[in-house]
Amino acid sequence: MLGQAVRSTLRTWTPQAVRARSTIPAAAASRCPALIAPSSPRFRLASRSAPQGAGARGRALSAGFPPPGVEEAIGDPQTDLSTSFNSVIKVFTVAASPNWFMPWQTKQQRESTGSGFIIEGRRILTNAHCVADQAHVMIRKHGDPTKYTARVVAVGHECDLALLTTDSEEFWKGTTSLKVSGIPELQDPVAVVGYPTGGDNISVSVGVVSRVEPQQYVHGATSLLAIQIDAAINPGNSGGPAIMNNEVVGVAFQSLEGAENIGFIIPVPIINHFLEDVERNQGNYVGFPALGISCQAMENPQMRKFFKMKPDENGVLICKVRPLTDAAKLLKKHDVILQVDGQSLGNDGTVLFRNRERISFDYVLSGKFAGDKVDIVLLRDGERQTITIEAQPLKHLVPIQQYDLLPRYLIHAGLVFTPLSQPYLHEYGDDWYNTSPRRLCERALFLEQQREGQELVILSQVLQDGTNHGYETLCNLQVMECNGTKVENLKHLDSLIRQAEESDAEFQTFLLEDNRSMVLETKKARVSHQSILARHRISQDVQL
């Protein structure tokens, strides 16, 4: 998908400030790009960093004093409000993010707070960005001064949801779980409950449902169904429930930067998909599947005529099919998709949603799980065909997000090699799309994996020494070959270097992009390697 940039300003979630407060071009952000997107707005996540400050924007009110509209959204304020509040949890997180420039180190620990709520099975649902790269998590109930140690049960960074629990029996005494409902209608009143900035106690902000459609999920860099509301979602609200008639209709997770009272909640279908995905895969999150195609609208009548569409036929044109997908075996460029899983497409790529609302056909796929079959009715050379495709989560040549993972790297005689990833580029700052190395950025956004296990390995930096003198200007170049063999991934590069050492080869050669070369004398490289590690206080020279 092409288009303008989506920007997230994680000014309140400091552990993710470098990686998630970034410009995410739509080409990288879409899970299954359907149509070329227009300019995207700027979003920010709604967790908050310590210390607590004052001055929360919006209509956040203290518990026990519901504003007009809360009774409609939650129910009887004397009974239902207190019941719901007892299920809303404050989440305290200490996180330590990796240093992608110096992958053997982590950055300084940061503290942040968010919200969550209890669901059945002694679980707490919150946002993934509230616990990303967590080192320690604690939780506190409404009206309870005690903090309890929590652990992360499952996390889905793609859909920005996570499950927590605690082994403390004391915590669960007197708690009740909130029931998850469905998608509210437009103009339905909702109340967002949580612990935003401006104080330490629980608060409520009230609004109505303004819009239901796919939005960019800033944390997961993907596009999924979201609900826009006009309730204030401020730093600290992340993970808190949006309640209507004492039932959860969404999870607060981000707001529109620079706008007043435009917030977004994760709707129930995404929540249920996450919970079922975790249950199906024994506690592991697999993710939302996709077809792996890019499409173009067929609104031009001459286009429709050229591709032999009948007057009563509507659909979209396949522009590109990603390799290594089931679609690559069955679909072709310039096929016209007419139906997806029984739902007819419009020429703009939308399907009927409800009450005469229309929504991108990606929504149909968001209800599927990895391995599910999807029936596609298409037009190929003027002939209708029905094809069944197995939907799977997409694999990216350059990973988009790598939360909760240690960076992978290889150090050899002061040469630091690492697979290219978007978190690496995010280290160049908020404007990484413009400030990071241009060719690396373009490859990260537009190149696709052609072979299983393929990675783009780069020389990220040179820890200078007499052995590698003169190579310090070759940083941020892709490693094409090692000792005459094409490099497939970081593990392959490691094995090629070890083979040369074990065979007592006199020299080791590295071919970089633009036909730049590096040569190391094997014996000298072996001698200098340990001294370079000691000089830079590096305890581990490889993390594969």
Salt bridges, closest charged atoms under 4 A:
ASP133 OD2 - ARG19 NH2 2.03
ASP160 OD2 - HIS129 ND1 2.83
ASP167 OD1 - ARG151 NH2 3.04
GLU169 OE2 - ARG122 NH1 3.05
GLU170 OE1 - LYS173 NZ 3.29
GLU185 OE2 - ARG354 NH1 3.80
ASP200 OD1 - LYS90 NZ 2.61
ASP200 OD2 - ARG140 NH2 3.22
GLU213 OE2 - ARG211 NE 3.91
GLU247 OE2 - LYS179 NZ 3.70
GLU260 OE1 - ARG57 NH1 3.27
GLU276 OE2 - ARG280 NH2 3.08
GLU313 OE2 - ARG384 NE 3.13
ASP335 OD2 - ARG380 NH2 2.73
ASP341 OD2 - LYS368 NZ 2.95
GLU357 OE2 - ARG354 NE 2.95
GLU390 OE1 - LYS373 NZ 3.21
ASP404 OD2 - HIS157 NE2 2.59
GLU427 OE1 - LYS107 NZ 3.00
ASP430 OD2 - ARG7 NH2 3.86
ASP430 OD1 - ARG21 NE 3.72
GLU448 OE2 - LYS320 NZ 3.37
GLU452 OE1 - LYS395 NZ 3.21
GLU455 OE2 - ARG408 NH1 2.65
ASP465 OD1 - ARG535 NH2 3.10
GLU488 OE1 - ARG451 NE 3.09
ASP494 OD2 - ARG498 NE 3.05
GLU501 OE2 - HIS412 ND1 3.91
GLU513 OE1 - ARG439 NH1 3.37
GLU513 OE2 - ARG443 NH1 2.91
ASP514 OD2 - ARG439 NH2 2.73
GLU521 OE1 - LYS524 NZ 3.80
ASP541 OD2 - HIS529 NE2 2.83
